Amino acid sequence: MKHGKIIDVLIVGAGPTGTTLAIDLARRGLELRIIDKAPMAFDGSRAKGIQPRSLEIFTDLEVLDDILAAGSLYPKLGVHLGPFSLPWGMFRNIAATPSVPHPNTWLIPQYRVDGALHARLGKLGHHAQFGHELLDLSQDSDTITATISTANGPEEITARYLVGADGGSSAVRKKLGIAFNGTTREQDRMLIVDATTTGLPRDRWHVWPRLGGKFIGACPLPHTDMFQWMIRLAPDEEAPRDLAGIMQRIHAHTGKPHISLRNIQWQSVFRPNIRMAEHYRAGRAFLAGDAAHVHTPAGAQGLNTGIQDAYNLGWKLAQCIAGADDTLLDSYEAERQPIAARVLGLSTKKYDAIGTLNPSAIKRGKDEQQLALTYQGGPLALAGNRTTTLQAGDRAPDATLRDNKGDEVRLFDSFKGPHFSAIAYGLAAANELAHLDWPSLGAPLQRVAINAPASTTGHALIDATHTFRDAYGVTGATLLLVRPDGYLAHIATQDMLATTQAAIRCLTPPTEHQQDEQQK
């Protein structure tokens, strides 16, 4: 059996969640491996909606351009009721604002998302290893060891941490003995088919709802000649498997014999799983994405929630490997599990309304976009820190600012990268920011001063059009600390230096000053 050196993190599962985590860890310089038991990357559409918050994450991870190039805005629905076809706006496409640069859900098949993420990971010098299956796990106080099968025989991989992002049937979760509570609706099945389709206009997401929950939908996949077909099966109905049977089923339901399918790229029978792991952590092992929570497909929530799991966990793993207190990693479950619980409820409600002619099943709004999700009340969001619009734990909005040359810049450009950001609004806050003590180990700190002289910090910006003031709700001197995942860790309007320094202690390795104090 092959043995290797100890690495920082082993990721099991190379879908969007696992690959997002790998990118985040790789750009932080960690030693990692990412494996997947499948022989190759997923080649179907399955999840196909990228929410605005995920687009912001992809901006930071430098994959946004590829995602935008491979997708499109959602078309209107074409709701077919007998001989009538009604246009229906499932999404209200809106213009970008200074605080929300990507306000609309983006339509893109999952295999294109996987491709963009794997390409970015490759540029960082790492590649997913397919055909590598987890066989066993063991851990002690310092490391965790995975036994895996490969084409060259079994291998042991020892890491400081392991993350299971290996889907709803997660081998990692099962090896850890973590309960996966919830239900599987065995009698409620949907056949999903990606196929080249003719005889159907591509400017609509077509749906044929029927009473009794019967339903067929066909969504055009951008930059292809394919549609994703969704065919809800009756409880005792056997799913058609070949092209002729699928077409016959479509013709019978839609009454449109001119629709033709060919070249099926991918098909699967989906059963709604509504489950959540009892715990997200067991020692040095963590669960993320579908391994931690599975949803119905309604509302385009599952893939996006998994991406945010990875984005939440990555910086915390890196900080603890650099020397931060291990309790920081407990905040992963504390922050992400309540989010998953709410998303489960939302997607289940949407799914249950499909086929009932209930408009709530169709309409999409801010709940699905995941911009309003917050970690308020969590272990890293101290109570009492707030402005007129924001509290610690909220997403840090974008803003349009100007640099000392008068050029327009976005605040998100300052956030971009694996660092924390400290934002000082006003001269008094900028003076405090200049004295903020930051550790040399772990993620660095980007210091940004707004409406303060350039001499107070290396990165000074002007809120010329008040977009920062309005989005952040600041009314006077304010010092804000933004986590690497874009959420507010602390807001200070008085005792700014002391309270911010206290908030930093649970997020970072000790500063040199703290180390000196501990040695006395």
ROVEX-178662 format. One line per 10 residues: their letters; for each residue x, z, y of C-alpha. Coordinates in pm, 1 decimal. Each point is the difference from the previous one (the first is absolute). Layout:
<nodes>
A> X,Z,Y | ...
</nodes>
This chain:
<nodes>
MKHGKIIDVL> 0.0,0.0,0.0 | 130.4,-96.4,343.3 | 58.3,273.8,256.6 | 65.8,-47.7,369.9 | 96.3,203.7,299.5 | -250.4,217.4,182.7 | -195.8,-198.6,257.9 | -217.0,131.3,280.6 | -342.8,-136.1,-97.8 | -144.4,-186.9,-296.5
IVGAGPTGTT> -324.4,-184.3,77.1 | -221.9,-92.2,-295.4 | -229.7,-284.4,100.6 | 89.8,-303.1,211.8 | -337.3,-78.5,157.6 | -68.7,38.1,373.5 | 24.4,380.0,-5.4 | 324.8,23.3,-194.1 | 163.3,-287.3,186.3 | -99.2,140.4,340.4
LAIDLARRGL> 165.1,326.8,-99.3 | 310.1,-182.7,-125.2 | 34.9,-184.5,332.6 | -30.7,321.3,197.1 | 258.3,179.5,-215.5 | 237.8,-297.6,-4.5 | 10.6,-26.7,378.9 | 91.1,369.9,6.6 | 302.8,-70.4,-218.5 | -123.9,183.9,-310.7
ELRIIDKAPM> 102.9,-97.0,-353.1 | -310.4,-111.6,-185.4 | -134.8,-202.5,-287.3 | -347.5,-146.5,-32.1 | -131.1,-100.7,-341.7 | -322.3,-144.1,-139.5 | -114.4,-51.6,-357.1 | -162.7,-336.2,80.1 | 211.3,-304.8,-80.6 | -37.8,-135.1,353.7
AFDGSRAKGI> -161.2,71.6,335.1 | -379.8,0.3,17.6 | -138.9,-350.5,59.8 | -367.9,66.5,83.2 | -196.9,68.4,316.6 | -165.4,331.7,-98.8 | 37.7,197.6,327.4 | -13.9,-242.8,290.5 | -62.8,192.3,322.8 | 281.6,149.9,209.8
QPRSLEIFTD> -128.8,253.8,249.3 | 130.4,37.7,358.0 | 194.6,318.3,-78.1 | 176.9,-176.3,-286.9 | 86.7,-286.8,233.6 | 169.9,254.5,226.6 | 196.6,131.7,-298.1 | 100.1,-354.0,-94.8 | 122.3,-53.1,356.0 | 233.5,296.6,-38.4
LEVLDDILAA> 118.3,-117.9,-342.6 | 63.8,-353.7,133.4 | -241.7,-183.5,-227.0 | -278.5,-67.7,250.4 | 97.3,-360.7,75.4 | -19.4,-95.0,-368.6 | -332.7,181.6,-38.9 | -152.8,-174.5,301.0 | 131.4,-339.6,-109.7 | -160.4,33.6,-344.7
GSLYPKLGVH> -342.2,121.3,111.9 | -280.8,-40.5,251.9 | -280.6,183.5,170.3 | -304.0,51.4,-218.4 | -262.4,-273.8,20.6 | -361.7,85.4,61.2 | -214.3,65.3,-301.3 | -241.3,-267.0,-113.6 | -284.7,202.4,-150.8 | -200.5,-229.6,-228.7
LGPFSLPWGM> -363.8,105.4,-38.9 | -190.5,-265.1,-190.2 | 22.2,-325.9,194.8 | 128.5,177.8,310.4 | 357.3,85.2,97.0 | 45.6,260.1,270.1 | 330.9,44.5,185.4 | 97.5,366.4,22.2 | 299.6,154.5,172.5 | 139.0,253.1,-246.5
FRNIAATPSV> 284.5,69.7,241.3 | -30.0,-2.4,376.9 | 326.9,-170.1,88.4 | 123.5,154.7,323.7 | 286.6,-57.2,240.4 | 320.1,201.2,-17.4 | 41.1,284.2,249.0 | 312.0,179.1,124.5 | -65.3,290.6,-239.4 | -109.0,-209.6,-302.5
PHPNTWLIPQ> 209.3,-316.8,-37.5 | -161.3,-103.1,-331.5 | -371.8,82.7,19.0 | -133.8,-227.4,-274.9 | 8.6,10.8,-378.2 | 217.3,-278.7,-142.9 | -105.4,-210.1,-300.1 | 288.2,-65.6,-240.1 | 11.3,-4.7,-382.9 | 195.3,281.1,-160.0
YRVDGALHAR> 261.4,-223.2,-160.2 | 99.8,-119.2,348.0 | 34.0,361.9,116.7 | 217.0,76.1,-302.9 | 210.0,-308.4,72.4 | 62.7,100.3,362.1 | 93.4,355.8,-98.5 | 232.2,-108.7,-281.5 | 170.6,-249.2,232.5 | 62.8,274.1,255.9
LGKLGHHAQF> 132.6,234.4,-268.3 | 235.2,-275.2,-114.3 | 140.6,-33.6,351.6 | 79.3,372.1,-17.8 | 200.2,-57.2,-319.0 | -248.7,122.2,-261.0 | -221.1,-174.3,-253.2 | -281.2,121.2,-222.6 | 94.5,8.5,-366.8 | -291.4,-139.2,-200.3
GHELLDLSQD> -37.5,47.3,-374.1 | 117.9,362.3,32.2 | -254.3,242.4,-146.9 | -0.2,377.0,36.0 | 13.0,175.5,-338.1 | 65.1,363.6,84.2 | 78.6,247.2,276.3 | 189.1,327.9,23.1 | 111.9,202.6,299.7 | 188.2,311.1,99.5
SDTITATIST> 50.6,175.6,331.7 | 235.7,-268.0,135.2 | -85.4,-335.6,-156.9 | -261.1,-197.6,-192.7 | 87.5,-236.3,-285.1 | -207.1,-296.7,-112.7 | 44.3,-173.0,-332.9 | -95.5,-364.8,31.8 | -7.2,-304.7,-223.7 | 175.2,-319.6,108.5
ANGPEEITAR> 83.5,-333.1,-157.4 | 341.0,145.7,-82.2 | -133.6,314.9,-162.1 | -89.8,349.0,124.9 | 158.3,142.1,313.4 | 1.6,334.0,175.7 | -26.0,14.6,379.5 | 68.4,330.9,171.4 | -114.7,47.9,356.7 | -51.6,273.5,251.0
YLVGADGGSS> -366.1,-102.5,31.2 | -241.3,-234.8,-178.4 | -313.3,-162.8,138.7 | -272.9,-137.0,-224.0 | -165.3,-296.9,172.7 | -99.1,-155.1,-329.7 | -373.1,-47.9,40.4 | -319.8,160.0,-121.5 | 123.5,31.2,-358.8 | 324.9,156.7,125.9
AVRKKLGIAF> 246.9,89.8,-272.8 | 170.2,236.5,245.2 | -321.9,192.5,60.4 | -67.6,24.2,-372.5 | 354.5,116.8,-79.1 | -34.1,267.0,267.0 | -332.4,115.7,-145.4 | -182.5,-26.5,333.8 | -377.9,-26.0,-30.6 | -167.6,-311.3,142.5
NGTTREQDRM> -342.2,131.9,94.5 | -301.2,-221.7,62.3 | -202.1,-265.7,-174.4 | 32.2,-349.5,-144.9 | -318.4,-207.1,10.5 | 28.9,-178.5,-330.5 | -333.3,-180.3,37.4 | 64.4,-115.5,358.1 | 239.6,-292.0,-36.7 | 107.0,-285.5,221.9
LIVDATTTGL> 180.3,-315.9,-106.7 | 267.0,-101.7,251.5 | 128.9,-358.7,-13.2 | 254.7,-182.4,218.5 | -61.0,-373.0,-38.9 | 24.0,-329.2,184.3 | -352.5,-67.9,123.8 | -178.2,-304.4,140.1 | -352.6,-46.0,127.9 | 5.8,310.3,217.8
PRDRWHVWPR> 88.5,17.4,371.7 | 314.6,205.3,67.5 | -116.2,133.2,336.2 | -210.8,272.6,-162.3 | 31.2,285.4,-245.1 | -303.0,-94.5,-207.6 | -223.0,263.5,-157.3 | -308.4,-39.4,-212.0 | -164.4,345.3,-20.2 | -297.3,53.5,-226.0
LGGKFIGACP> -234.5,291.2,-53.5 | 99.6,240.8,-273.3 | 364.0,0.3,106.9 | 75.7,-351.8,-120.1 | 270.2,-156.2,209.5 | 244.8,-288.0,23.1 | 252.1,-43.6,276.8 | 263.7,-264.1,73.7 | 271.9,66.7,256.3 | 233.2,-282.9,110.0
LPHTDMFQWM> 365.7,98.0,-43.4 | 200.2,-109.4,306.3 | 243.3,-292.7,-20.5 | -115.7,-88.6,-352.8 | -277.1,-204.7,-156.2 | -117.5,306.8,-192.8 | -288.5,241.5,34.1 | -12.2,349.3,-140.6 | -326.3,17.6,-195.1 | -169.2,337.5,-58.2
IRLAPDEEAP> -273.2,-4.4,-262.7 | -185.2,324.9,-65.6 | -93.5,18.7,-367.1 | -316.1,148.4,-149.1 | 57.1,317.8,-207.3 | -32.4,-182.4,-333.6 | 143.1,-334.6,114.4 | 317.6,-132.5,-156.7 | 233.8,-138.5,262.3 | 56.9,-375.4,-26.8
RDLAGIMQRI> 365.6,-67.2,-71.1 | 48.9,-376.4,16.4 | -44.8,-233.8,294.4 | -320.7,-156.1,-131.1 | -163.5,339.4,-56.6 | 98.0,126.0,344.4 | -135.7,-311.6,169.5 | -324.4,21.8,-196.9 | -43.4,361.9,112.3 | 64.0,-96.4,364.6
HAHTGKPHIS> -240.3,-294.1,-9.9 | -276.7,208.8,-156.3 | 29.4,271.7,264.3 | 57.9,-212.0,311.9 | -216.9,-299.4,-82.6 | 281.7,-224.5,125.7 | 111.8,-229.2,-285.2 | 234.3,-195.7,229.2 | 246.7,293.2,13.9 | 299.1,-74.8,-220.7
LRNIQWQSVF> 291.1,218.2,-113.4 | 333.1,-94.0,-155.7 | 348.0,142.5,-47.4 | -76.8,368.0,-46.6 | 307.9,184.6,124.4 | -112.9,352.0,-84.8 | -306.1,178.0,-133.9 | -89.2,355.4,-90.3 | -301.5,215.3,-79.6 | -13.9,289.9,244.0
RPNIRMAEHY> -166.8,333.0,-75.5 | -44.2,234.7,297.3 | 230.5,298.2,-36.6 | -59.7,279.4,247.8 | 274.0,250.0,-77.1 | 259.8,215.7,167.4 | 302.2,181.9,-141.0 | -32.7,377.1,0.1 | 350.3,24.7,145.5 | 233.4,-250.3,166.0
RAGRAFLAGD> 316.0,190.4,-89.4 | 149.8,156.8,-310.8 | 347.8,131.5,74.2 | 219.1,-298.2,87.8 | -265.6,-257.8,-85.4 | -268.1,-139.7,230.8 | -300.5,-229.7,-33.0 | -96.9,-267.6,252.0 | -253.1,-279.7,30.1 | -232.7,-68.0,-292.8
AAHVHTPAGA> 195.7,244.6,-214.2 | -135.9,272.8,230.4 | -342.5,-141.5,89.0 | -211.1,-298.6,-103.5 | -286.4,-141.8,200.8 | -269.0,-263.5,-18.6 | 112.9,-325.2,166.3 | -256.4,25.6,281.1 | 143.3,42.8,346.4 | 356.4,-108.5,-85.1
QGLNTGIQDA> 128.0,357.5,-21.9 | 198.7,49.1,-321.4 | 310.2,-209.8,70.5 | 12.1,118.8,359.9 | -27.0,365.4,-97.2 | 286.3,-46.0,-244.8 | 218.2,-159.6,268.0 | -62.8,299.0,224.2 | 83.4,236.5,-288.2 | 340.0,-166.2,-26.5
YNLGWKLAQC> 53.6,4.2,376.2 | -79.6,371.4,10.0 | 224.0,88.3,-294.1 | 307.8,-212.8,71.4 | 134.7,181.0,305.5 | -69.3,339.5,-156.5 | 201.4,-85.8,-310.7 | 286.7,-120.9,217.6 | -7.5,312.8,215.3 | 8.3,231.6,-301.6
IAGADDTLLD> 283.9,-194.4,-160.6 | 186.2,45.3,330.9 | -56.4,375.9,-10.6 | -346.5,80.5,138.3 | -192.0,280.2,-169.0 | -177.0,-111.1,-318.1 | -333.3,130.9,131.7 | -14.9,-311.3,218.5 | -86.1,-194.0,-316.0 | -300.3,223.8,-67.0
SYEAERQPIA> -153.9,-140.2,317.4 | -34.2,-340.5,-172.2 | -286.7,115.0,-221.3 | -144.0,222.7,272.9 | -22.3,-294.8,239.2 | -81.2,-289.9,-227.8 | -241.7,146.4,-255.7 | -276.4,77.6,254.9 | 37.1,-353.3,137.6 | -45.9,-145.2,-349.7
ARVLGLSTKK> -307.4,216.0,-54.8 | -163.9,-135.7,315.1 | 94.9,-356.6,-86.0 | -148.0,41.8,-347.9 | -329.2,101.9,154.2 | 0.1,-288.1,247.5 | 85.1,-274.7,-249.2 | -248.3,134.3,-257.9 | -280.4,-1.0,255.9 | 79.8,-359.4,95.7
YDAIGTLNPS> 18.3,-112.0,-362.5 | -328.1,164.0,-98.2 | -177.9,-193.8,275.2 | 124.9,-340.8,-121.3 | -281.8,-212.5,-136.3 | -273.5,215.4,157.2 | -24.2,-213.7,315.9 | 108.4,310.8,189.1 | 190.2,-101.5,316.9 | 220.5,309.7,-29.5
AIKRGKDEQQ> 172.1,-158.7,-298.3 | 105.8,-293.9,213.4 | 86.6,143.1,338.5 | 356.4,119.5,57.0 | 118.1,222.6,284.4 | 257.3,252.1,114.0 | -33.2,214.5,-313.0 | 145.8,-278.3,-212.4 | 278.5,-87.5,244.5 | 178.7,333.7,-65.4
LALTYQGGPL> 110.6,33.2,363.4 | -197.6,320.9,49.6 | 134.6,175.8,-310.7 | 169.5,320.9,104.8 | 208.2,284.2,-141.1 | -153.3,250.2,239.5 | -10.3,343.7,-156.0 | 272.5,-87.7,-249.8 | 316.8,201.5,-55.8 | 203.2,-216.6,240.6
ALAGNRTTTL> -255.5,-3.3,284.1 | 4.4,328.1,188.4 | -335.3,102.7,149.4 | -41.7,3.8,375.4 | 223.8,-295.4,82.0 | -208.7,-266.3,170.3 | -53.9,-225.1,299.4 | -336.4,-120.4,125.9 | -8.5,-266.6,-274.2 | 242.7,103.6,-276.4
QAGDRAPDAT> 96.5,291.0,-222.1 | 302.0,59.0,-219.6 | -64.1,-190.7,-323.0 | -159.9,-302.3,168.3 | 137.3,-353.2,-8.2 | 227.3,-64.5,296.9 | -150.4,-299.6,185.7 | 191.1,-294.7,136.9 | 36.3,-63.0,374.8 | 123.2,-279.8,225.1
LRDNKGDEVR> 290.8,118.0,217.4 | 281.9,-145.0,209.8 | 373.0,55.4,-26.1 | 243.4,45.9,289.2 | 26.2,-379.2,37.4 | -375.1,-33.0,40.9 | -45.9,-167.5,-337.1 | -307.1,86.8,-205.6 | 67.7,201.3,-316.3 | -221.6,162.7,-259.4
LFDSFKGPHF> 26.4,366.8,-86.5 | -19.7,-95.6,-368.6 | 332.4,-178.5,45.6 | 152.6,342.1,67.2 | -162.0,139.2,-314.8 | 124.2,-286.3,-216.9 | 256.1,124.5,-249.7 | 57.0,303.0,-224.3 | 37.1,253.0,282.4 | -206.6,264.3,174.8
SAIAYGLAAA> -95.6,-62.5,362.5 | -21.6,253.4,280.7 | -195.7,-117.8,303.9 | 33.7,176.9,330.5 | -266.4,-80.7,259.1 | 112.4,95.9,349.9 | 321.2,138.9,141.5 | -46.4,360.8,-113.9 | -55.2,-108.7,-359.7 | 296.2,-240.3,17.1
NELAHLDWPS> 227.0,283.4,110.3 | -112.8,205.1,-300.8 | 44.3,-298.6,-231.2 | 363.6,-32.7,107.2 | 66.9,350.6,-136.9 | -185.9,-46.1,-330.5 | 228.1,93.9,-292.7 | -18.0,-245.9,-291.0 | 183.5,22.2,-335.1 | 271.6,-248.9,-90.2
LGAPLQRVAI> -137.1,-32.4,-355.2 | -320.0,-181.1,-95.1 | -201.6,-233.0,219.2 | 134.3,-44.4,354.7 | -200.8,56.2,317.8 | -94.7,-270.8,249.2 | -45.6,155.8,345.4 | -240.7,-177.6,234.8 | -74.3,103.8,357.8 | -304.2,-140.3,179.3
NAPASTTGHA> -28.4,14.9,379.0 | 333.0,183.2,32.7 | 342.2,-109.2,132.7 | 219.5,-189.1,-244.4 | 271.2,261.9,38.9 | -203.8,251.6,-202.6 | 8.9,-204.2,-320.8 | 139.9,-321.5,-138.3 | -343.5,-161.2,-38.2 | -213.0,17.4,314.9
LIDATHTFRD> -332.6,-182.5,38.7 | -264.6,-29.7,270.1 | -372.8,35.1,-63.1 | -80.3,-254.1,270.6 | -355.6,-75.9,-114.4 | -77.1,352.7,-127.6 | -57.9,-114.2,-357.2 | 208.8,290.4,-132.0 | -173.4,251.6,223.5 | -342.8,-120.8,-109.2
AYGVTGATLL> 72.0,-30.8,-373.9 | 187.2,327.6,-25.1 | -224.4,194.7,235.8 | 288.8,156.6,191.4 | -75.5,163.2,333.4 | 344.3,139.5,83.3 | 344.2,56.7,-146.8 | -26.3,-27.2,-378.5 | 251.2,-9.7,-285.2 | -117.5,-165.4,-321.7
LVRPDGYLAH> 174.6,-21.3,-337.0 | -95.0,-297.4,-217.6 | 73.2,-2.5,-373.8 | 163.0,-301.4,-166.9 | -341.4,-99.0,-139.8 | -149.6,-22.8,348.4 | -200.7,323.1,13.1 | 34.4,269.0,264.1 | 194.9,298.4,-128.6 | -19.4,201.0,320.5
IATQDMLATT> -141.0,-10.1,352.6 | 139.1,234.8,265.1 | -118.2,44.9,357.9 | 163.8,339.0,57.3 | 297.2,176.3,-156.4 | 83.9,-356.8,-94.6 | 353.9,47.3,-126.9 | -62.2,319.6,-195.9 | -321.6,-112.1,-170.5 | 135.0,-345.4,-85.2
QAAIRCLTPP> 318.5,152.2,-140.7 | -214.5,227.3,-218.6 | -205.1,-296.4,-127.0 | 318.0,-186.9,-90.0 | 120.6,270.7,-239.2 | -253.5,-80.5,-274.3 | 66.4,-375.6,21.7 | 379.2,-28.4,-8.7 | 317.9,142.7,-151.0 | 144.1,289.9,201.4
TEHQQDEQQK> 170.2,-86.0,326.7 | 363.6,97.0,45.1 | -114.3,286.5,223.8 | -234.8,126.5,-272.1 | 279.1,-23.4,-257.4 | 226.9,205.1,225.1 | -271.7,261.7,40.9 | -53.5,17.6,-377.1 | 372.5,55.9,-59.2 | 21.8,292.6,241.7
</nodes>
